[in-house]
């Protein structure tokens, strides 16, 4: 499969990315390969097909979120709270904002390299648990913003699974708006999946969409 598979709505794209293989690095930097086991879907502005007030693109295109408005299959990276790098993969047709946040992965190759990056005392299931830890383990940085993850020469590459996953869905983690929208997807039986934490700024469960 190629980026064309992700030229679809964010929920479908999120389901396609579950179970996909994510590889970064190589050469002197060390290569790490992981299987994606948790993702979150994000839509776009109010006038788009998938309005989403929790999305970075909700208020329109900016320098920061421009990748979300581009073609599918591009890496969109940003700093969370100015500290942790988080990685998304753009989806939907070009010009329509949407992306899928990579929340957790199982390290399959390069565990030693990932451990050097994350610390010797970090338990193996926690190496890439959570968006910031995932990027740390795979050495994904702001310099990777905009790369084509389906290009074999890219420093960050994705290979979609041959068959679709059968995920569990639930509300997204930590968002204060659209907090009940069941746009987080994960694979059962993986300790790498992060715990659900509702934002204290979110409405009571059942009040938000």
JODAUR-V695939 format. One record per pair of residues at least 12 apart in sequence whose ideal C-beta (glycine too) atoms are under 10 Angstrom apart, sorted by the first residue. I is the first residue (numbers start at 1). J is the second residue. If there is no record, write none. Layout:
I,J / I,J
This chain:
1,16 / 1,20 / 1,73 / 1,150 / 1,158 / 1,159 / 1,160 / 1,161 / 1,162 / 2,72 / 2,73 / 2,148 / 2,150 / 2,151 / 2,160 / 3,71 / 3,72 / 3,73 / 3,74 / 3,89 / 3,90 / 3,91 / 3,148 / 3,149 / 3,150 / 3,151 / 3,158 / 3,160 / 4,71 / 4,72 / 4,73 / 4,150 / 5,17 / 5,72 / 5,73 / 5,91 / 5,150 / 5,160 / 6,71 / 6,72 / 6,73 / 6,74 / 6,89 / 6,90 / 6,91 / 6,92 / 6,93 / 6,98 / 6,99 / 6,100 / 6,149 / 6,150 / 6,158 / 6,160 / 7,71 / 7,72 / 7,73 / 7,90 / 7,91 / 7,92 / 7,93 / 7,94 / 7,96 / 7,98 / 8,72 / 8,91 / 8,92 / 8,93 / 8,98 / 9,41 / 9,43 / 9,49 / 9,50 / 9,91 / 9,92 / 9,96 / 9,98 / 10,39 / 10,40 / 10,41 / 10,42 / 10,43 / 10,44 / 10,49 / 10,50 / 10,52 / 10,55 / 10,88 / 10,90 / 10,91 / 10,92 / 10,96 / 10,97 / 10,98 / 10,99 / 10,100 / 10,101 / 10,183 / 11,41 / 11,43 / 11,50 / 11,91 / 11,98 / 11,100 / 11,169 / 11,181 / 11,182 / 11,183 / 11,185 / 12,41 / 12,91 / 12,92 / 12,100 / 12,164 / 13,39 / 13,41 / 13,72 / 13,73 / 13,89 / 13,90 / 13,91 / 13,92 / 13,98 / 13,99 / 13,100 / 14,36 / 14,38 / 14,39 / 14,40 / 14,41 / 14,42 / 14,89 / 14,91 / 14,98 / 14,99 / 14,100 / 14,101 / 14,102 / 14,167 / 14,169 / 14,183 / 14,184 / 14,185 / 15,39 / 15,41 / 15,100 / 15,164 / 15,165 / 15,166 / 15,167 / 15,169 / 15,185 / 16,39 / 16,89 / 16,91 / 16,100 / 16,160 / 16,161 / 16,164 / 16,165 / 17,36 / 17,39 / 17,41 / 17,89 / 17,91 / 17,100 / 17,101 / 17,102 / 17,149 / 17,158 / 17,160 / 17,161 / 17,165 / 17,185 / 18,35 / 18,36 / 18,37 / 18,38 / 18,39 / 18,100 / 18,160 / 18,161 / 18,164 / 18,165 / 18,166 / 18,167 / 18,168 / 18,185 / 18,186 / 18,187 / 19,35 / 19,36 / 19,37 / 19,39 / 19,160 / 19,161 / 19,162 / 19,163 / 19,164 / 19,165 / 19,166 / 19,167 / 19,187 / 20,34 / 20,35 / 20,36 / 20,37 / 20,39 / 20,89 / 20,102 / 20,105 / 20,149 / 20,158 / 20,159 / 20,160 / 20,161 / 20,165 / 21,33 / 21,34 / 21,35 / 21,36 / 21,105 / 21,108 / 21,109 / 21,157 / 21,158 / 21,159 / 21,160 / 21,161 / 22,34 / 22,35 / 22,36 / 22,87 / 22,89 / 22,102 / 22,105 / 22,107 / 22,108 / 22,128 / 22,134 / 22,138 / 22,140 / 22,149 / 22,156 / 22,157 / 22,158 / 22,159 / 23,108 / 23,109 / 23,110 / 23,138 / 23,149 / 23,154 / 23,155 / 23,156 / 23,157 / 23,158 / 23,159 / 24,75 / 24,87 / 24,110 / 24,113 / 24,135 / 24,137 / 24,138 / 24,139 / 24,140 / 24,141 / 24,144 / 24,147 / 24,149 / 24,154 / 24,155 / 24,156 / 24,157 / 24,158 / 25,110 / 25,113 / 25,114 / 25,117 / 25,138 / 25,139 / 25,140 / 25,155 / 25,156 / 26,110 / 26,155 / 26,157 / 27,155 / 29,113 / 29,139 / 29,155 / 30,110 / 30,112 / 30,113 / 30,114 / 30,116 / 30,117 / 30,139 / 31,109 / 31,110 / 31,113 / 31,138 / 31,139 / 31,157 / 32,105 / 32,107 / 32,108 / 32,109 / 32,110 / 32,111 / 32,112 / 32,113 / 32,114 / 32,115 / 32,117 / 32,127 / 32,128 / 32,137 / 32,138 / 32,139 / 32,140 / 33,105 / 33,106 / 33,107 / 33,108 / 33,109 / 33,110 / 33,111 / 33,114 / 33,138 / 33,157 / 33,159 / 34,102 / 34,104 / 34,105 / 34,106 / 34,107 / 34,108 / 34,109 / 34,110 / 34,111 / 34,114 / 34,127 / 34,128 / 34,134 / 34,137 / 34,138 / 34,192 / 35,104 / 35,105 / 35,106 / 35,107 / 35,108 / 35,128 / 35,161 / 35,187 / 35,190 / 35,192 / 36,89 / 36,100 / 36,102 / 36,103 / 36,104 / 36,105 / 36,106 / 36,128 / 36,134 / 36,158 / 36,160 / 36,161 / 36,165 / 36,185 / 36,186 / 36,187 / 36,192 / 37,102 / 37,103 / 37,104 / 37,105 / 37,106 / 37,128 / 37,129 / 37,165 / 37,167 / 37,185 / 37,186 / 37,187 / 37,188 / 37,189 / 37,190 / 37,191 / 37,192 / 37,193 / 37,194 / 38,101 / 38,102 / 38,103 / 38,104 / 38,105 / 38,106 / 38,128 / 38,129 / 38,130 / 38,131 / 38,134 / 38,167 / 38,168 / 38,173 / 38,184 / 38,185 / 38,186 / 38,187 / 38,190 / 38,192 / 38,193 / 38,194 / 39,88 / 39,89 / 39,100 / 39,101 / 39,102 / 39,103 / 39,104 / 39,105 / 39,131 / 39,165 / 39,167 / 39,183 / 39,184 / 39,185 / 39,186 / 39,187 / 40,54 / 40,88 / 40,99 / 40,100 / 40,101 / 40,102 / 40,103 / 40,131 / 40,170 / 40,171 / 40,172 / 40,173 / 40,174 / 40,175 / 40,181 / 40,183 / 40,184 / 40,185 / 40,186 / 41,55 / 41,88 / 41,91 / 41,98 / 41,99 / 41,100 / 41,101 / 41,169 / 41,172 / 41,181 / 41,182 / 41,183 / 41,184 / 41,185 / 42,54 / 42,55 / 42,56 / 42,57 / 42,58 / 42,68 / 42,76 / 42,88 / 42,91 / 42,97 / 42,98 / 42,99 / 42,100 / 42,101 / 42,172 / 42,175 / 42,178 / 42,181 / 42,183 / 43,55 / 43,57 / 43,58 / 43,68 / 43,91 / 43,92 / 43,96 / 43,97 / 43,98 / 43,99 / 43,178 / 43,181 / 43,183 / 44,56 / 44,57 / 44,58 / 44,60 / 44,61 / 44,65 / 44,68 / 44,69 / 44,92 / 44,96 / 44,97 / 44,98 / 44,99 / 45,57 / 45,58 / 45,59 / 45,60 / 45,61 / 45,69 / 45,96 / 45,97 / 46,58 / 46,59 / 46,60 / 47,60 / 48,60 / 48,69 / 48,92 / 48,95 / 48,96 / 48,97 / 48,98 / 49,92 / 49,93 / 49,96 / 49,97 / 49,98 / 50,91 / 50,92 / 50,96 / 50,97 / 50,98 / 50,183 / 51,178 / 51,209 / 52,97 / 52,98 / 52,172 / 52,175 / 52,177 / 52,178 / 52,181 / 52,183 / 52,209 / 53,175 / 53,176 / 53,177 / 53,178 / 53,179 / 53,181 / 53,208 / 53,209 / 54,172 / 54,174 / 54,175 / 54,176 / 54,177 / 54,178 / 54,179 / 54,181 / 54,183 / 54,199 / 54,202 / 54,208 / 54,209 / 55,68 / 55,88 / 55,97 / 55,98 / 55,99 / 55,101 / 55,175 / 55,177 / 55,178 / 56,68 / 56,76 / 56,78 / 56,88 / 56,97 / 56,99 / 56,101 / 57,69 / 57,76 / 57,90 / 57,96 / 57,97 / 57,98 / 57,99 / 58,97 / 58,177 / 58,178 / 60,97 / 61,95 / 61,97 / 64,76 / 64,78 / 64,79 / 64,145 / 65,78 / 65,88 / 65,90 / 65,97 / 65,99 / 66,90 / 66,97 / 66,145 / 66,146 / 67,88 / 67,89 / 67,90 / 67,97 / 67,99 / 67,145 / 67,146 / 67,147 / 68,88 / 68,90 / 68,91 / 68,92 / 68,96 / 68,97 / 68,98 / 68,99 / 69,90 / 69,92 / 69,94 / 69,95 / 69,96 / 69,97 / 69,98 / 69,99 / 70,90 / 70,92 / 70,94 / 70,95 / 70,96 / 70,97 / 70,146 / 71,90 / 71,91 / 71,92 / 71,93 / 71,94 / 71,95 / 71,148 / 72,89 / 72,90 / 72,91 / 72,92 / 72,93 / 72,94 / 72,96 / 72,98 / 72,99 / 72,148 / 72,149 / 72,150 / 73,89 / 73,90 / 73,91 / 73,147 / 73,148 / 73,149 / 73,150 / 73,151 / 73,154 / 73,158 / 73,160 / 74,88 / 74,89 / 74,90 / 74,91 / 74,94 / 74,99 / 74,145 / 74,146 / 74,147 / 74,148 / 74,149 / 74,150 / 74,154 / 75,87 / 75,88 / 75,89 / 75,90 / 75,99 / 75,102 / 75,140 / 75,144 / 75,145 / 75,146 / 75,147 / 75,148 / 75,149 / 75,154 / 75,155 / 75,156 / 75,157 / 75,158 / 76,88 / 76,89 / 76,90 / 76,97 / 76,99 / 76,100 / 76,101 / 76,144 / 76,145 / 76,146 / 76,147 / 77,135 / 77,140 / 77,141 / 77,142 / 77,143 / 77,144 / 77,145 / 77,146 / 77,147 / 77,156 / 78,101 / 78,131 / 78,142 / 78,145 / 79,132 / 79,142 / 80,130 / 80,131 / 80,132 / 80,135 / 80,174 / 81,132 / 83,132 / 84,130 / 84,131 / 84,132 / 84,133 / 84,134 / 84,135 / 84,136 / 85,131 / 85,132 / 85,134 / 85,135 / 85,136 / 85,138 / 85,139 / 85,140 / 85,141 / 85,142 / 85,143 / 85,144 / 85,145 / 86,101 / 86,102 / 86,103 / 86,130 / 86,131 / 86,132 / 86,134 / 86,135 / 86,140 / 87,99 / 87,100 / 87,101 / 87,102 / 87,103 / 87,131 / 87,132 / 87,134 / 87,135 / 87,138 / 87,140 / 87,141 / 87,144 / 87,145 / 87,149 / 87,156 / 88,100 / 88,101 / 88,102 / 88,131 / 88,145 / 89,101 / 89,102 / 89,149 / 89,150 / 89,156 / 89,158 / 90,146 / 90,148 / 90,149 / 100,183 / 100,185 / 101,131 / 101,134 / 101,172 / 101,173 / 101,183 / 101,184 / 102,128 / 102,131 / 102,134 / 102,135 / 102,138 / 102,140 / 102,158 / 103,128 / 103,129 / 103,130 / 103,131 / 103,133 / 103,134 / 103,172 / 103,173 / 103,184 / 103,185 / 103,186 / 103,192 / 103,193 / 103,194 / 104,125 / 104,126 / 104,127 / 104,128 / 104,129 / 104,130 / 104,131 / 104,133 / 104,134 / 104,186 / 104,187 / 104,190 / 104,191 / 104,192 / 104,193 / 104,194 / 105,127 / 105,128 / 105,129 / 105,133 / 105,134 / 105,137 / 105,138 / 105,190 / 105,192 / 105,193 / 106,124 / 106,125 / 106,127 / 106,128 / 106,129 / 106,187 / 106,190 / 106,191 / 106,192 / 106,193 / 107,124 / 107,125 / 107,127 / 107,128 / 107,134 / 107,137 / 107,138 / 107,192 / 110,137 / 110,138 / 110,139 / 111,124 / 111,127 / 111,137 / 113,137 / 113,138 / 113,139 / 114,127 / 114,128 / 114,133 / 114,134 / 114,136 / 114,137 / 114,138 / 114,139 / 115,127 / 115,137 / 116,137 / 117,133 / 117,135 / 117,136 / 117,137 / 117,138 / 117,139 / 118,133 / 118,136 / 118,137 / 119,136 / 122,136 / 122,137 / 123,191 / 124,191 / 124,192 / 125,190 / 125,191 / 125,192 / 125,193 / 126,191 / 126,192 / 126,194 / 127,192 / 128,192 / 129,190 / 129,191 / 129,192 / 129,193 / 129,194 / 129,195 / 130,173 / 130,192 / 130,193 / 130,194 / 130,195 / 131,173 / 131,194 / 133,192 / 133,194 / 134,192 / 134,194 / 135,156 / 138,156 / 139,155 / 139,156 / 140,155 / 140,156 / 141,155 / 141,156 / 143,155 / 144,156 / 165,185 / 165,186 / 165,187 / 165,188 / 166,187 / 166,188 / 167,184 / 167,185 / 167,186 / 167,187 / 167,188 / 168,182 / 168,184 / 168,185 / 168,186 / 168,187 / 168,188 / 168,189 / 168,193 / 169,181 / 169,182 / 169,183 / 169,184 / 169,185 / 169,186 / 170,182 / 170,183 / 170,184 / 170,185 / 170,186 / 170,196 / 171,183 / 171,184 / 171,196 / 171,198 / 171,202 / 171,205 / 171,208 / 172,184 / 172,185 / 172,196 / 172,198 / 172,199 / 172,202 / 173,194 / 173,195 / 173,196 / 173,197 / 173,198 / 173,199 / 174,194 / 174,196 / 174,197 / 174,198 / 174,199 / 174,200 / 174,201 / 174,202 / 175,198 / 175,199 / 175,201 / 175,202 / 175,208 / 176,198 / 176,199 / 176,200 / 176,201 / 176,202 / 176,203 / 176,208 / 177,199 / 177,201 / 177,202 / 177,203 / 177,208 / 177,209 / 178,202 / 178,208 / 178,209 / 179,198 / 179,199 / 179,201 / 179,202 / 179,203 / 179,204 / 179,205 / 179,206 / 179,207 / 179,208 / 179,209 / 180,198 / 180,202 / 180,203 / 180,204 / 180,205 / 180,206 / 180,207 / 180,208 / 180,209 / 181,208 / 181,209 / 184,196
